[in-house]
């Protein structure tokens, strides 16, 4: 049995973040998944299914699923704007220098 079994996820992540290589990879993925997390939270707050959100913006359920999975390497800003509007939100785009 793994020594980590039953440990809260947040505790496991906190431990792993002590490793610089893990921290670097984790932080690189954070921005990738933050949009997905925000879309899911706003959609659930409005009590919408993926299909219902897709219908509101004239898109398909799989496109919403891709967005919410973080696999959106080719998503357009206009698509994000339509999703945001349907969720009574506004997208924010930021640029920052590489470390």
Phi, psi and omega in degrees: 000135182293143178291342180271349183300130178088353179283140177299143182305316181301322178292320178297316180296315180302319178295314183293330181294348176291336179277118183303322180294317178296315181302315181299313181294317180300315181291328178291330180276337184303313181293331179294323185261351181294320177298316180301315180298318180293317179298314180301312182299315180293321179296315180293325177300324178273003179057043179253144171277168175300319181297317180295318178297316179301317180296322179298328183256005179071040181231194181246156178301318179299329178292323176291319178299318178297316179300315182287344179274347183089000179264068184232054183294343185235029182279141181269157177295326179295324177295315179299319179297318179296317178298313181300314181300316179296334181260014182054048181225175177226133179284148174237132180242131182228147171242143176218154180293147174290150180282000000 
